[in-house]
């Protein structure tokens, strides 16, 4: 269990970037982790977690939240339109808004429910054909459309290509967020969260470095 070590590294990265302590929120990515490991992190006082799949979260988090009612879970993986209703009930934020059809489904549900989780638009900064996300050239129009739908878009998310310098993608995401008046930046994972903090990340997604390798 390395939660304290990761927290120390996040604080050090904030100081190195001249950012205030607590500017970055650490999402402990608990997908595919045994319940005992997740509970150990909860017992250490951590309260923000990330899951990749709606079904896995639905089987895991209602039980944990009955004992840890202040725990919050964000969806950081892809969201199928037919799972949107369930996702809106489970998650405090969704980091993978990546297509118009999903935006329209969330808008309908938000009107019906009178509430919507915070939303991050996933941007395919590397323009990789196998990866989900809005193309950088299409982002401004997509954000405008989401605002027309009254969706609470609070920021952007990216997953840089494995072979690229991630800092270039983090800087691009920050620039796009700035030009759209968005303050949230969900970027940086176990191997690259320090450069993400330097480029302005507000949410970093760290799994194996906290929990250990998945079973």
DAPE-V803384 format. One line per field, one symbol per residue. burial: b if it has 24 or more other C-alpha atoms within 12 Angstrom, else e. A space follows every 10 residues. Layout:
# DAPE-V803384
burial: ???
This chain:
# DAPE-V803384
burial: eebeebbebb bbbbeeeeee eebbbbbbbb bbbeeebbbe bbeeebbbbb bbbbbbbbeb beebbeeeee bbbbbbbbbb beebbbbbbb bbbbbbbbbb ebbbbbbebb eeeeebbbbb bbbbbbeeee ebbbbbeebb ebbeebeebb bbbbbbbbbb eeeeebbbbb bbbbbbbeeb ebbbbbbbbb ebbbbbbbbb bbbbbbbbbb beeee
